[in-house]
Every structure is written in C-alpha cells, then in structure tokens.
Amino acid sequence: MKQNYVINDTNGVKWLSIPELDKIDFIRHSFIIKQRESGVETNGALKEIAAKILNLEKEQVATINQTHSDAVFAHNVGNRAADEGVDAHITDRHGIALGVVTADCVPVLLIDRKKRIVAAVHAGWRGTAKKILQKTVKKMSDSFGSKPEDMIAGIGPSIGQCCYEVDEKVIEPMQKEFGYLNRFSIQKKENKWHLDLQMMNKEQLIETGLMPYNINIVNLCTSCHSDLFYSYRRDGAGTGRMMAVVMIK
C-alpha cells in the first residue's frame, strides 16, 4: 500500500502530515505524534507544540472538553459552557487552530475547499456509534452552507483492527446502527471481535456524500507503532496523548 503520510521534524518537534491535505493552500494541519518515551503530554503541552508547528500563539489553539459525545460546536455560532462535552468543532475563522486529543481513538480533519471551512473530530467507538462524523458534516452544512462533495477528509492514526479487540458492550450498539458492521469486524473468539474504526468512519463519510477519493487514511496502528504513537490500549490510562489540528491560514 502506498504511503500516504509524511513524518516531519520542526526544531525537534515530531509530527505527521497528509500530502493531499498539504496541497490545500488555505489550511495548515498536523497530527502531533509521540514526543518522548515516557510522560504524559497534557493539553497545555500539546497546545504549545501545535502553536510551535503552526507559528501561532498558544491561545490560538482551541481544544474541547471531549466526552465521547456526538456534540459539534461551531466557533462563530453562539457560545458553549466550558464544562459541556463536545467531540467535534468547526470554524470559518482565520488564525484559530482546532485540535482534538487522542491516544487510540480516531482523529478526523475535514476541509470544505469551496466555502473554506475546517473541522476537527474525535471519534472513539462511542462517537462512531453515534455517527459523530455525519453530524459534523451536517453542522458544517447547516452553519456554513458546506456540501459534502466539496469536502476532503484526513483520517489520522488510530488503533487498528489488528489490535482493537472489543466485546458485546461495543458490538451490540454498533450492530443496531450499522447494517454493514460485518464488513469491518472480525470475530476472533466467543464474545470477542476486532473492529476497524477507521474504515467504519470512512464509510460514514461516504454515506454522508463525500467522494471516496477525497478521504485519506493514515494506515498506521497506534498500538503497533510504539516508536511513533502513544496508545491507551497498549500502555494504559497513564500513557501520553497526541493531537490532530487544522487551521485556516
């Protein structure tokens, strides 16, 4: 499979980018990867790293209170209480970088090339089951007039089907929502399945109207590649975190 990512180093800061997103001249993006062997990357530290990569002030990097919800926030439409859970945010504003933090969950960046709108989405299995990507695309349409056929997506590194074993607690709500679940799940033993969250989210985007050729997936498993990524499943709750970020220049 053709490599569809580039690993960059900016003054000792390591980050990953997607060449097809690099071609979009009005945005910048980054998937911030593992910076050190141990220690926890806090939201504050990740904001500082993102600001360094994007040549911004730390205060220009916006993060959200991620709670595995299906809530989507538009930065120029009303206000939201700081403690309210949100797992995707969108904007048409220049100079604000939208970030989502992950450590196995699927980070997704969306760009509307015509309306010049960007979004950052955090999709774990709960968000995937709640169809957060479809709701983000709808919010972009409702708030800014975006059309799915004008969008390009970057699906960043996350835990792969090779390592993502789940039980009935996860499979049952998935089965209720997705008639195509068998295409992206493999039953390895009784009450244990391996899910492909990246491909499930790609399928959601296609169902919503994005063109398949506009959906770019970084095919790297966060659990397998300990040299590049932190992983909650591999290392436990004390592991570090990574950040996916996108901004309009």
C-alpha positions as CSV (number, residue, x, y, z in Angstrom):
1,M,0.0,0.0,0.0
2,K,1.3,3.4,-1.0
3,Q,2.5,5.5,2.0
4,N,0.1,8.4,2.3
5,Y,1.7,10.3,5.1
6,V,4.9,12.3,5.8
7,I,6.7,12.4,9.2
8,N,8.1,15.9,9.8
9,D,10.5,17.3,12.4
10,T,10.3,21.0,13.3
11,N,13.1,22.0,15.7
12,G,12.8,18.7,17.4
13,V,9.0,18.5,17.4
14,K,7.7,15.4,15.6
15,W,4.5,15.5,13.6
16,L,2.8,13.8,10.7
17,S,1.0,15.3,7.7
18,I,-1.1,14.0,4.8
19,P,0.2,15.1,1.4
20,E,-3.3,15.5,-0.1
21,L,-4.2,18.0,2.7
22,D,-0.8,19.8,2.2
23,K,-2.0,20.6,-1.3
24,I,-4.9,22.8,0.0
25,D,-3.3,26.2,0.0
26,F,-5.6,28.0,2.6
27,I,-5.1,25.5,5.5
28,R,-2.4,24.0,7.7
29,H,-2.7,20.7,9.5
30,S,-0.7,18.4,11.7
31,F,-1.0,15.1,13.5
32,I,1.3,15.6,16.5
33,I,2.8,12.2,17.4
34,K,4.9,10.8,20.3
35,Q,7.4,13.3,21.5
36,R,9.2,11.2,24.2
37,E,9.4,7.7,25.5
38,S,7.5,8.3,28.8
39,G,5.5,11.0,30.5
40,V,2.0,12.4,29.8
41,E,1.5,15.1,27.2
42,T,-1.1,17.4,28.7
43,N,-3.5,19.5,26.7
44,G,-1.4,22.6,27.6
45,A,1.8,20.9,26.4
46,L,0.1,19.8,23.2
47,K,-1.2,23.3,22.6
48,E,2.3,24.6,22.9
49,I,3.6,22.1,20.4
50,A,0.8,22.8,18.0
51,A,1.5,26.5,18.2
52,K,5.2,26.0,17.5
53,I,4.4,23.9,14.4
54,L,1.8,26.3,13.1
55,N,3.6,29.5,14.1
56,L,0.8,30.6,16.4
57,E,0.3,31.8,20.0
58,K,-0.7,29.0,22.4
59,E,-4.0,30.9,22.9
60,Q,-4.9,30.5,19.2
61,V,-5.1,26.7,19.6
62,A,-8.6,25.7,20.6
63,T,-9.4,22.4,22.3
64,I,-12.7,21.0,23.5
65,N,-13.9,19.0,26.5
66,Q,-14.1,15.6,24.9
67,T,-16.6,13.2,26.4
68,H,-17.2,10.6,23.6
69,S,-20.4,12.5,22.7
70,D,-21.9,13.4,19.4
71,A,-22.0,17.1,20.1
72,V,-20.5,19.5,17.5
73,F,-19.5,23.1,18.2
74,A,-19.3,25.9,15.6
75,H,-16.9,28.6,16.9
76,N,-18.7,31.5,15.4
77,V,-22.2,30.4,16.3
78,G,-23.2,31.2,19.9
79,N,-21.2,30.2,23.0
80,R,-20.9,26.9,24.9
81,A,-20.2,26.4,28.6
82,A,-16.6,25.4,29.3
83,D,-17.7,22.2,31.0
84,E,-20.1,21.0,28.4
85,G,-18.9,17.9,26.4
86,V,-18.1,18.4,22.8
87,D,-16.2,16.0,20.4
88,A,-16.0,18.0,17.2
89,H,-15.6,21.6,16.4
90,I,-15.8,23.7,13.2
91,T,-14.9,27.2,12.1
92,D,-14.6,29.6,9.2
93,R,-12.3,31.9,11.2
94,H,-8.7,32.6,10.3
95,G,-5.9,32.2,12.8
96,I,-7.7,29.7,15.1
97,A,-6.4,26.1,15.1
98,L,-8.9,23.4,16.0
99,G,-7.4,20.5,18.0
100,V,-8.7,17.1,19.2
101,V,-6.7,14.9,21.5
102,T,-6.3,11.1,21.1
103,A,-4.5,8.0,22.3
104,D,-6.1,5.3,20.1
105,C,-9.4,7.0,19.1
106,V,-9.8,8.2,15.5
107,P,-8.9,11.8,14.8
108,V,-10.5,13.2,11.6
109,L,-9.9,16.5,9.9
110,L,-12.5,17.9,7.4
111,I,-11.9,20.7,5.0
112,D,-14.5,22.3,2.7
113,R,-12.4,23.6,-0.2
114,K,-15.1,25.9,-1.6
115,K,-16.6,27.5,1.5
116,R,-13.2,27.4,3.3
117,I,-14.5,25.7,6.5
118,V,-12.5,23.3,8.6
119,A,-13.4,20.8,11.3
120,A,-11.6,18.6,13.8
121,V,-13.4,15.5,15.1
122,H,-12.6,12.9,17.9
123,A,-14.3,9.6,17.1
124,G,-13.8,6.7,19.5
125,W,-16.2,3.7,19.3
126,R,-18.9,5.7,21.1
127,G,-18.6,8.6,18.8
128,T,-18.5,6.3,15.8
129,A,-21.7,4.5,17.0
130,K,-23.4,7.9,17.5
131,K,-22.3,8.9,13.9
132,I,-20.4,12.0,15.0
133,L,-18.8,12.4,11.6
134,Q,-22.2,12.6,9.9
135,K,-23.4,15.1,12.4
136,T,-20.2,17.2,11.9
137,V,-20.8,17.3,8.1
138,K,-24.5,18.3,8.7
139,K,-23.4,21.0,11.1
140,M,-21.0,22.3,8.5
141,S,-23.8,22.4,6.0
142,D,-26.3,24.0,8.4
143,S,-24.0,26.6,9.8
144,F,-21.9,27.5,6.7
145,G,-23.6,26.0,3.6
146,S,-21.0,23.4,3.1
147,K,-21.6,20.5,0.6
148,P,-20.1,17.0,1.3
149,E,-18.9,16.7,-2.3
150,D,-16.7,19.8,-1.7
151,M,-15.0,18.3,1.3
152,I,-11.7,16.4,1.8
153,A,-11.0,14.3,4.9
154,G,-7.9,13.2,6.7
155,I,-8.3,10.2,9.0
156,G,-5.3,10.1,11.3
157,P,-3.5,7.3,13.1
158,S,-5.6,5.3,15.5
159,I,-5.8,1.8,16.9
160,G,-6.0,-0.7,14.0
161,Q,-8.3,-3.7,13.6
162,C,-5.2,-5.8,14.3
163,C,-5.2,-4.6,17.9
164,Y,-8.7,-3.3,18.7
165,E,-10.5,-6.2,20.4
166,V,-13.9,-5.5,21.8
167,D,-16.8,-7.4,23.5
168,E,-20.6,-7.3,23.3
169,K,-20.7,-4.0,25.1
170,V,-19.3,-2.4,22.0
171,I,-20.6,-4.7,19.3
172,E,-24.3,-4.5,20.3
173,P,-24.8,-0.7,19.9
174,M,-22.7,-0.9,16.7
175,Q,-24.9,-3.7,15.2
176,K,-28.0,-1.6,15.9
177,E,-26.6,1.4,13.9
178,F,-24.7,-0.3,11.1
179,G,-26.0,-2.9,8.8
180,Y,-22.5,-3.2,7.3
181,L,-20.7,-3.9,10.5
182,N,-19.6,-7.4,9.4
183,R,-17.5,-5.7,6.7
184,F,-15.4,-4.0,9.3
185,S,-15.4,-6.5,12.2
186,I,-13.9,-10.0,12.6
187,Q,-15.0,-12.4,15.3
188,K,-11.8,-14.0,16.7
189,K,-13.4,-16.0,19.5
190,E,-16.6,-16.2,21.6
191,N,-17.8,-12.7,22.5
192,K,-14.6,-11.1,21.1
193,W,-14.4,-9.1,17.9
194,H,-11.8,-6.9,16.2
195,L,-13.1,-3.6,14.8
196,D,-11.8,-1.4,12.1
197,L,-12.8,2.1,13.3
198,Q,-11.0,3.9,10.6
199,M,-12.9,2.1,7.8
200,M,-16.2,2.5,9.7
201,N,-15.7,6.2,9.8
202,K,-14.7,6.3,6.1
203,E,-18.0,4.5,5.4
204,Q,-19.9,7.1,7.3
205,L,-18.3,9.9,5.3
206,I,-19.2,8.2,2.0
207,E,-22.8,7.7,3.2
208,T,-22.9,11.4,4.0
209,G,-21.8,12.3,0.5
210,L,-18.0,12.7,0.5
211,M,-16.3,11.3,-2.5
212,P,-14.2,8.1,-1.6
213,Y,-11.2,9.6,-3.4
214,N,-11.3,12.6,-1.1
215,I,-11.0,10.5,2.0
216,N,-7.3,10.0,3.1
217,I,-6.5,7.4,5.8
218,V,-3.2,7.1,7.6
219,N,-2.8,3.3,7.8
220,L,-0.8,3.2,11.0
221,C,-1.9,1.4,14.1
222,T,-1.2,3.4,17.3
223,S,-0.9,0.2,19.3
224,C,1.6,-1.5,16.9
225,H,3.9,1.5,16.4
226,S,5.2,2.3,19.9
227,D,8.0,4.3,18.3
228,L,5.6,6.8,16.9
229,F,2.4,6.8,19.0
230,Y,1.1,6.7,22.5
231,S,-1.7,4.0,23.0
232,Y,-4.2,3.7,25.7
233,R,-4.9,0.1,24.8
234,R,-1.2,-0.8,24.9
235,D,0.1,1.3,27.8
236,G,-3.0,2.0,30.0
237,A,-4.5,5.2,31.2
238,G,-1.2,6.8,32.2
239,T,0.0,7.0,28.6
240,G,0.7,10.2,26.8
241,R,-1.7,11.9,24.3
242,M,-1.5,13.1,20.7
243,M,-3.2,15.9,18.9
244,A,-4.7,16.4,15.5
245,V,-5.0,20.1,14.5
246,V,-6.2,22.1,11.5
247,M,-6.5,25.8,10.8
248,I,-7.3,28.3,8.1
249,K,-4.3,30.5,7.4
